[in-house]
């Protein structure tokens, strides 16, 4: 697509066009996720990412005064791999990880 130099397009309209246009949109051409796609989430590349997040979560929990009630919620568009690794990592810190 070629635009004249005098054409103004706001950023939100540009992003919407680039991602969702029926003919040219990134998400409309193919499925970008998975082995045959060109996008993969960090937890699926290496355990290290999720393990570092686990350490940060524990540190943050301590900075809050180690509350007895503390929720960790994975709200990403992944396959649950991050939470799986977080739970495995938390088991190495029994003062944090308590299953009742």
N, C-alpha and C positions, 0 to 999 in steps of 0.2 A: 504494500500500500504506500502510495506517495501522496503527501499533503503539500499544498502550496505553503510558502513561507508565511503568508498572512492568515492562515487558518489557526484559530485558537482552540485548544482542547484542554479542558481542566484535567487535573491528575486523576481524579476519581473516574471520569469518563474514559480516559486513556487506559487505566488498569482494567476497567470493566470490559472494554473492547479487546484488549490484549488477551484476557483470560477466557471470555465467554462469547465472543462473536461467533455466530454459527459457522462461518467459513474460515476465519483466520484464528479463532481463539485457541489458546494453549490447551485448555481442558476439553475442547470440542473435537480436536483432531484425533486424539488417542488417549488411552488411560496412562497417565504419567507415573503411576505408582507400581511398585513391585519389581521383580527381576527383569522383566522386559521393558519396564519404564525407565524414566531418568530421574526418579525421585525416590528416596528412601529415608526414613526417619533415623535420627542419630542413634537411638537405642538398638536399632537393628544392624548397625555397622559394627559396634563394639560395646562390650559390657562396661567398659571404662566410663563412658558418659553417664550411665545410670548409677554406677558406683559413686562417682563424684557428686551427683545430685543427692544420693543417700547421705553422704557425709555432710553436705550442706544442710540437709533437712535436720539431721541430728544437732548440728551446731545451732541452727535457728531455734529448734525446740529448747535447747539449753538456754539460749539468750532470752527466751520467754519465761524462764524460771522452771523449766521441766514440768509443765502442767500434766496432771493425770489424764485429762482428756485432750487428745490431739488427733486430728484427722489428716490423713494424706490421701489426696484424691488425684488420680490421673485423668485429665480431661483432654487428652490429645486424640488425634485421628489415627492412632497407631493400632497395633494388634494386641496390646496389653503386655508386650515384652518389657517395657520400662518398669511397670509395677511388679512384675515377676522378679526382676533383678533387684529392685528396691527391697522387696520382702526378703529375698535371699541375703542381701547385704545387711539389713537390719538385724538378722539373726546373730551376726557377729558382735552386736552391741546389746547384751541382755538387759542392761539398765534402761534401754529405750524400747526394745521389742519384747512386749509381754503379751502372750496370748492367754486369755482367761477362759 
